Amino acid sequence: MKKLKLAGIVLAVLLTKSNMMAQSIATTSNKTASVAAIVHYRRVNVNGINIFYREAGPAGAPVILLLHGYPTSSHMFRNLIPMLSEKYHVIAPDLPGFGYTEVPEAAQFNYTFANLAKTMQGFIDGLKIKRFAVYVFDYGAPTGYRLALANPEKITGIISQNGNAYVEGLSEGWNPIQRYWENDTPANREALKAFLTHDATKFQYLTGVSDPSLIAPETYTLDQYFLDRPGMTEIQLDFLKDYKSNVALYPKFQEYFRTYKPKILAVWGNKDPFFIPAGAEAYKKDVPDAIVKFYDTGHFALESHGREIGNEILKFLATLPQ
């Protein structure tokens, strides 16, 4: 009888532990599902422009602003947002000329990086964002760094993912664009239309990626859909022309880094055909404590290394002032 009683107790304990494990797994699964489900897709009017943005995470949590680049949109953050939004309030807008944000005609909106920054200033002011960390990628870097220059008191930290601020970070892939900067002729402008094709968009996603099967085809397909809309060719060529203004501002961005010493995390695809690793290492010249992490991939590093980069960002965000 004693053996039977002991066996019953052991069985009861095992069943209890099993139920607890099952409940824990279910809770974790539900939590993951709920995190993914709380992404909101919103719009806000900023200076007459209907800005589309993704928002997730607790309302009172520290804010992280995600700024995409060319030729994509906030869609590039679709897998990162659920990771960050468990602890942080994540906001990811589509810049004017990209994604689901309204595309005003060029006659109504001057497509320059100064105007992108002005619009994003109206965006953060309209949403009453007082303090935030900023994630910058590609075109998001000169946009975000202009915001930092204008609002140094708001910036809690910077994550740069292949977001350049140094001339040494520009590869030879910029040569045709720089040629247009130096000689603004119709022929040089026409030559840049090659950057707007399906092959060029796919090239940006696949170049440098050791396993192309990791790249979801809807990424470059969706980007190309937006690029192919009426009027977009001239808009994107205007941005390529104006990128020269960003290079001219590099010394100002670097002065900001030296003056305010923001915490910086650079997470970089080391086989990016446009922004090479030297651009990541250069951050340490102005912010010696900057953290630089390289990943064996290309320009869109989140597509192949999203989990690793997301975990690195979470570690970094935990060190920032609230």
Disulfide bonds with the S-S distance in Angstrom:
none
